Amino acid sequence: MHRTDYKYSAPVSQSVNQLCLTPRSTDAQVCLSSSMEISPQPDTVKSTLDFYGNSVSRFNLDKPHRDCAITVTSVIDTTDVLLPLPDSTSANEVRSAMAGNAATVDLMAHDCLLPSRYVPQVAEIKTVLASLPSVNSPVLEFAQSLMEWIYSNFKYDPNFSTLVTPIIDVLTERKGVCQDFAHLAIAVLRHAGIPARYISGYLETLPPKGVKKLRGSDASHAWFSVYAPNEGWFDFDPTNNKRPDAQYVTTAWGRDYADVAPLRGVVFGGGKTVLKVAVDVDRVEKGLSAINT
């Protein structure tokens, strides 16, 4: 479950909103159901798929309001099987494949080679490449090394960055949060000519043995995925130094955070805004996760 609450110090006369909170069905998970509750009742709601196949919902509130609550509850069937990484082509071979006919490879991979809003070209990225094994090693092996390097050399600091903190600041200060680490990894991979995309989703947190899990203690999360021609996309989580498993739920993917922001919109009026977000990921039974938002 993912719940978002907005409270305003003054009335909002109108708001226009976009949600990207419905989990995808992938090779590792199947979204069995997903429902959305909005209060106050919206005047219009429209759901569609975006360019990358993510589920996007848009709604308008055209009546005055001083609070807004959005709750998304989903049931996902996940797999506990984490297959070993296959042998993959080298970065040179990936670049050659990507230079060929776009119809013969995943079209998204071409988009995920280019600079994007949160992953611009940064010259200092070359210093990261100098710290890693040869970029011409197999691409999945290189991605694994990159994941481990970020985990070992950067501090998780939720008070350091915001949505607009530049990659160069994260690289210089060697700290950030999951979004920052995903963007940094993507920047390194694209600089090396390897397609990489941003993954938005959830991570189930497990309390110590004997300790009751706190409600709302789970979290939205972000990681990155690498494209290997003829093999597909493979996910890596530099925040936790692991390949995503059954504790992870994928919501959406895109070039960077801008493509998959969970909630965005415009309000008219409202004064000061107080935002509260709570996430619960509950195991209904083996291999089944329920997400409340």
PATOR-670585 format. One record per residue (C-alpha): residue number from 1; residue in three letters; chain; z, y, x. Coordinates in steps of 0.2 Angstrom, whole numbers, plus 5000, padded with zeros to 4 digits. Layout:
N
KOLKE     n   res   chain     up   north   east
KOLKE   NUM   ALA       A      Z       Y      X
...
***
This chain:
293
KOLKE     n   res   chain     up   north   east
KOLKE     1   MET       A   5000    5000   5000
KOLKE     2   HIS       A   4996    5017   5006
KOLKE     3   ARG       A   5004    5032   4997
KOLKE     4   THR       A   5000    5050   5001
KOLKE     5   ASP       A   5011    5064   4993
KOLKE     6   TYR       A   5006    5083   4993
KOLKE     7   LYS       A   5019    5096   4987
KOLKE     8   TYR       A   5014    5114   4986
KOLKE     9   SER       A   5025    5129   4986
KOLKE    10   ALA       A   5013    5138   4974
KOLKE    11   PRO       A   5001    5131   4961
KOLKE    12   VAL       A   4985    5124   4966
KOLKE    13   SER       A   4971    5130   4954
KOLKE    14   GLN       A   4958    5117   4960
KOLKE    15   SER       A   4956    5104   4973
KOLKE    16   VAL       A   4942    5093   4979
KOLKE    17   ASN       A   4946    5078   4988
KOLKE    18   GLN       A   4938    5063   4998
KOLKE    19   LEU       A   4947    5046   5001
KOLKE    20   CYS       A   4942    5033   5014
KOLKE    21   LEU       A   4956    5020   5011
KOLKE    22   THR       A   4948    5005   5003
KOLKE    23   PRO       A   4947    4991   5016
KOLKE    24   ARG       A   4931    4983   5021
KOLKE    25   SER       A   4926    4965   5021
KOLKE    26   THR       A   4922    4959   5038
KOLKE    27   ASP       A   4920    4943   5048
KOLKE    28   ALA       A   4939    4944   5050
KOLKE    29   GLN       A   4945    4949   5033
KOLKE    30   VAL       A   4940    4949   5015
KOLKE    31   CYS       A   4945    4963   5003
KOLKE    32   LEU       A   4950    4953   4987
KOLKE    33   SER       A   4955    4969   4977
KOLKE    34   SER       A   4959    4987   4979
KOLKE    35   SER       A   4965    4999   4966
KOLKE    36   MET       A   4968    5018   4966
KOLKE    37   GLU       A   4981    5028   4957
KOLKE    38   ILE       A   4980    5047   4957
KOLKE    39   SER       A   4993    5059   4949
KOLKE    40   PRO       A   4989    5071   4941
KOLKE    41   GLN       A   4975    5062   4932
KOLKE    42   PRO       A   4959    5068   4941
KOLKE    43   ASP       A   4945    5076   4931
KOLKE    44   THR       A   4931    5067   4940
KOLKE    45   VAL       A   4931    5052   4951
KOLKE    46   LYS       A   4916    5044   4960
KOLKE    47   SER       A   4915    5030   4972
KOLKE    48   THR       A   4901    5026   4984
KOLKE    49   LEU       A   4897    5019   5001
KOLKE    50   ASP       A   4893    5030   5015
KOLKE    51   PHE       A   4880    5029   5029
KOLKE    52   TYR       A   4890    5016   5038
KOLKE    53   GLY       A   4895    5005   5023
KOLKE    54   ASN       A   4912    5012   5021
KOLKE    55   SER       A   4919    5014   5003
KOLKE    56   VAL       A   4922    5032   4999
KOLKE    57   SER       A   4930    5040   4984
KOLKE    58   ARG       A   4929    5058   4978
KOLKE    59   PHE       A   4939    5066   4965
KOLKE    60   ASN       A   4942    5084   4958
KOLKE    61   LEU       A   4958    5091   4950
KOLKE    62   ASP       A   4953    5106   4940
KOLKE    63   LYS       A   4969    5110   4932
KOLKE    64   PRO       A   4984    5119   4940
KOLKE    65   HIS       A   4996    5108   4949
KOLKE    66   ARG       A   5010    5109   4962
KOLKE    67   ASP       A   5010    5091   4968
KOLKE    68   CYS       A   4997    5077   4970
KOLKE    69   ALA       A   5001    5058   4973
KOLKE    70   ILE       A   4988    5046   4979
KOLKE    71   THR       A   4992    5027   4980
KOLKE    72   VAL       A   4979    5014   4985
KOLKE    73   THR       A   4985    4996   4984
KOLKE    74   SER       A   4974    4982   4992
KOLKE    75   VAL       A   4974    4963   4994
KOLKE    76   ILE       A   4966    4957   5009
KOLKE    77   ASP       A   4963    4939   5015
KOLKE    78   THR       A   4964    4939   5034
KOLKE    79   THR       A   4961    4926   5047
KOLKE    80   ASP       A   4973    4920   5060
KOLKE    81   VAL       A   4959    4914   5071
KOLKE    82   LEU       A   4955    4925   5086
KOLKE    83   LEU       A   4940    4918   5095
KOLKE    84   PRO       A   4938    4919   5114
KOLKE    85   LEU       A   4926    4933   5120
KOLKE    86   PRO       A   4909    4926   5123
KOLKE    87   ASP       A   4899    4928   5139
KOLKE    88   SER       A   4891    4945   5137
KOLKE    89   THR       A   4877    4954   5145
KOLKE    90   SER       A   4880    4968   5158
KOLKE    91   ALA       A   4879    4986   5155
KOLKE    92   ASN       A   4862    4987   5163
KOLKE    93   GLU       A   4856    4974   5151
KOLKE    94   VAL       A   4864    4983   5136
KOLKE    95   ARG       A   4855    4999   5141
KOLKE    96   SER       A   4838    4990   5143
KOLKE    97   ALA       A   4841    4982   5126
KOLKE    98   MET       A   4846    4999   5118
KOLKE    99   ALA       A   4830    5007   5125
KOLKE   100   GLY       A   4819    4995   5115
KOLKE   101   ASN       A   4814    4995   5098
KOLKE   102   ALA       A   4828    5001   5086
KOLKE   103   ALA       A   4822    4989   5073
KOLKE   104   THR       A   4827    4974   5084
KOLKE   105   VAL       A   4846    4980   5086
KOLKE   106   ASP       A   4860    4986   5076
KOLKE   107   LEU       A   4855    5004   5071
KOLKE   108   MET       A   4873    5010   5071
KOLKE   109   ALA       A   4874    5005   5090
KOLKE   110   HIS       A   4861    5019   5093
KOLKE   111   ASP       A   4872    5032   5084
KOLKE   112   CYS       A   4887    5025   5094
KOLKE   113   LEU       A   4879    5030   5111
KOLKE   114   LEU       A   4878    5048   5107
KOLKE   115   PRO       A   4891    5062   5108
KOLKE   116   SER       A   4900    5065   5092
KOLKE   117   ARG       A   4913    5078   5085
KOLKE   118   TYR       A   4928    5070   5093
KOLKE   119   VAL       A   4919    5062   5107
KOLKE   120   PRO       A   4909    5075   5116
KOLKE   121   GLN       A   4902    5073   5134
KOLKE   122   VAL       A   4916    5076   5146
KOLKE   123   ALA       A   4911    5076   5165
KOLKE   124   GLU       A   4929    5071   5170
KOLKE   125   ILE       A   4926    5054   5162
KOLKE   126   LYS       A   4918    5049   5178
KOLKE   127   THR       A   4935    5048   5186
KOLKE   128   VAL       A   4940    5034   5174
KOLKE   129   LEU       A   4925    5024   5178
KOLKE   130   ALA       A   4930    5025   5196
KOLKE   131   SER       A   4947    5017   5192
KOLKE   132   LEU       A   4939    5002   5183
KOLKE   133   PRO       A   4929    4987   5188
KOLKE   134   SER       A   4911    4988   5190
KOLKE   135   VAL       A   4903    4995   5174
KOLKE   136   ASN       A   4889    4982   5177
KOLKE   137   SER       A   4901    4968   5174
KOLKE   138   PRO       A   4899    4959   5157
KOLKE   139   VAL       A   4902    4973   5144
KOLKE   140   LEU       A   4916    4963   5135
KOLKE   141   GLU       A   4925    4960   5151
KOLKE   142   PHE       A   4923    4979   5155
KOLKE   143   ALA       A   4930    4984   5138
KOLKE   144   GLN       A   4945    4972   5141
KOLKE   145   SER       A   4948    4980   5158
KOLKE   146   LEU       A   4947    4998   5150
KOLKE   147   MET       A   4959    4993   5136
KOLKE   148   GLU       A   4971    4987   5149
KOLKE   149   TRP       A   4969    5002   5160
KOLKE   150   ILE       A   4973    5014   5146
KOLKE   151   TYR       A   4988    5004   5140
KOLKE   152   SER       A   4995    5004   5158
KOLKE   153   ASN       A   4991    5022   5163
KOLKE   154   PHE       A   4995    5032   5147
KOLKE   155   LYS       A   5011    5035   5137
KOLKE   156   TYR       A   5012    5034   5118
KOLKE   157   ASP       A   5018    5051   5113
KOLKE   158   PRO       A   5017    5055   5094
KOLKE   159   ASN       A   5023    5073   5098
KOLKE   160   PHE       A   5009    5077   5111
KOLKE   161   SER       A   4993    5078   5101
KOLKE   162   THR       A   4985    5084   5085
KOLKE   163   LEU       A   4968    5080   5077
KOLKE   164   VAL       A   4960    5093   5087
KOLKE   165   THR       A   4967    5089   5104
KOLKE   166   PRO       A   4952    5088   5116
KOLKE   167   ILE       A   4949    5072   5126
KOLKE   168   ILE       A   4951    5081   5142
KOLKE   169   ASP       A   4969    5086   5138
KOLKE   170   VAL       A   4973    5067   5134
KOLKE   171   LEU       A   4965    5062   5151
KOLKE   172   THR       A   4974    5076   5161
KOLKE   173   GLU       A   4991    5073   5153
KOLKE   174   ARG       A   4990    5054   5152
KOLKE   175   LYS       A   4998    5053   5135
KOLKE   176   GLY       A   4993    5053   5116
KOLKE   177   VAL       A   4992    5042   5101
KOLKE   178   CYS       A   4981    5028   5095
KOLKE   179   GLN       A   4967    5040   5089
KOLKE   180   ASP       A   4967    5048   5106
KOLKE   181   PHE       A   4966    5032   5116
KOLKE   182   ALA       A   4952    5026   5105
KOLKE   183   HIS       A   4942    5042   5107
KOLKE   184   LEU       A   4945    5041   5126
KOLKE   185   ALA       A   4939    5023   5127
KOLKE   186   ILE       A   4924    5027   5117
KOLKE   187   ALA       A   4920    5042   5128
KOLKE   188   VAL       A   4921    5031   5143
KOLKE   189   LEU       A   4910    5017   5136
KOLKE   190   ARG       A   4897    5029   5130
KOLKE   191   HIS       A   4896    5038   5147
KOLKE   192   ALA       A   4892    5020   5154
KOLKE   193   GLY       A   4878    5018   5141
KOLKE   194   ILE       A   4888    5005   5130
KOLKE   195   PRO       A   4889    5008   5112
KOLKE   196   ALA       A   4906    5010   5105
KOLKE   197   ARG       A   4913    5014   5088
KOLKE   198   TYR       A   4930    5020   5081
KOLKE   199   ILE       A   4939    5009   5069
KOLKE   200   SER       A   4952    5015   5056
KOLKE   201   GLY       A   4964    5004   5048
KOLKE   202   TYR       A   4982    4997   5047
KOLKE   203   LEU       A   4994    4988   5059
KOLKE   204   GLU       A   5008    4977   5051
KOLKE   205   THR       A   5024    4980   5060
KOLKE   206   LEU       A   5037    4966   5062
KOLKE   207   PRO       A   5056    4970   5063
KOLKE   208   PRO       A   5067    4961   5075
KOLKE   209   LYS       A   5073    4944   5069
KOLKE   210   GLY       A   5087    4945   5056
KOLKE   211   VAL       A   5083    4964   5052
KOLKE   212   LYS       A   5076    4968   5035
KOLKE   213   LYS       A   5059    4977   5036
KOLKE   214   LEU       A   5060    4996   5030
KOLKE   215   ARG       A   5049    5001   5016
KOLKE   216   GLY       A   5035    5013   5022
KOLKE   217   SER       A   5038    5008   5040
KOLKE   218   ASP       A   5020    5001   5043
KOLKE   219   ALA       A   5007    5013   5050
KOLKE   220   SER       A   4989    5019   5049
KOLKE   221   HIS       A   4981    5014   5066
KOLKE   222   ALA       A   4965    5016   5076
KOLKE   223   TRP       A   4956    5006   5089
KOLKE   224   PHE       A   4939    5004   5096
KOLKE   225   SER       A   4924    4992   5095
KOLKE   226   VAL       A   4911    4988   5108
KOLKE   227   TYR       A   4893    4982   5104
KOLKE   228   ALA       A   4885    4968   5114
KOLKE   229   PRO       A   4867    4964   5110
KOLKE   230   ASN       A   4864    4947   5102
KOLKE   231   GLU       A   4883    4945   5100
KOLKE   232   GLY       A   4889    4959   5089
KOLKE   233   TRP       A   4904    4971   5088
KOLKE   234   PHE       A   4921    4966   5096
KOLKE   235   ASP       A   4937    4976   5094
KOLKE   236   PHE       A   4950    4981   5106
KOLKE   237   ASP       A   4967    4990   5104
KOLKE   238   PRO       A   4972    5000   5119
KOLKE   239   THR       A   4988    5007   5111
KOLKE   240   ASN       A   4995    4989   5111
KOLKE   241   ASN       A   4984    4981   5124
KOLKE   242   LYS       A   4978    4967   5113
KOLKE   243   ARG       A   4963    4962   5103
KOLKE   244   PRO       A   4966    4964   5084
KOLKE   245   ASP       A   4972    4949   5075
KOLKE   246   ALA       A   4979    4945   5058
KOLKE   247   GLN       A   4991    4959   5059
KOLKE   248   TYR       A   4977    4972   5058
KOLKE   249   VAL       A   4967    4977   5043
KOLKE   250   THR       A   4951    4987   5045
KOLKE   251   THR       A   4948    5001   5033
KOLKE   252   ALA       A   4932    5009   5040
KOLKE   253   TRP       A   4922    5012   5055
KOLKE   254   GLY       A   4911    5026   5062
KOLKE   255   ARG       A   4907    5037   5077
KOLKE   256   ASP       A   4924    5044   5078
KOLKE   257   TYR       A   4939    5050   5067
KOLKE   258   ALA       A   4928    5063   5058
KOLKE   259   ASP       A   4918    5049   5050
KOLKE   260   VAL       A   4933    5039   5043
KOLKE   261   ALA       A   4947    5052   5039
KOLKE   262   PRO       A   4958    5043   5027
KOLKE   263   LEU       A   4960    5059   5016
KOLKE   264   ARG       A   4952    5076   5017
KOLKE   265   GLY       A   4948    5090   5005
KOLKE   266   VAL       A   4949    5108   5000
KOLKE   267   VAL       A   4963    5116   4989
KOLKE   268   PHE       A   4963    5134   4981
KOLKE   269   GLY       A   4980    5141   4982
KOLKE   270   GLY       A   4995    5131   4985
KOLKE   271   GLY       A   5005    5141   4998
KOLKE   272   LYS       A   5014    5130   5010
KOLKE   273   THR       A   5010    5112   5009
KOLKE   274   VAL       A   5022    5097   5013
KOLKE   275   LEU       A   5013    5081   5016
KOLKE   276   LYS       A   5021    5064   5016
KOLKE   277   VAL       A   5013    5047   5020
KOLKE   278   ALA       A   5020    5030   5018
KOLKE   279   VAL       A   5012    5013   5022
KOLKE   280   ASP       A   5017    4995   5018
KOLKE   281   VAL       A   5008    4980   5024
KOLKE   282   ASP       A   5016    4964   5016
KOLKE   283   ARG       A   5012    4946   5019
KOLKE   284   VAL       A   5010    4939   5002
KOLKE   285   GLU       A   5007    4921   5009
KOLKE   286   LYS       A   4999    4914   5025
KOLKE   287   GLY       A   4984    4924   5030
KOLKE   288   LEU       A   4986    4936   5015
KOLKE   289   SER       A   4991    4954   5017
KOLKE   290   ALA       A   4994    4967   5004
KOLKE   291   ILE       A   4992    4985   5009
KOLKE   292   ASN       A   4999    4999   4999
KOLKE   293   THR       A   4994    5017   5002
***
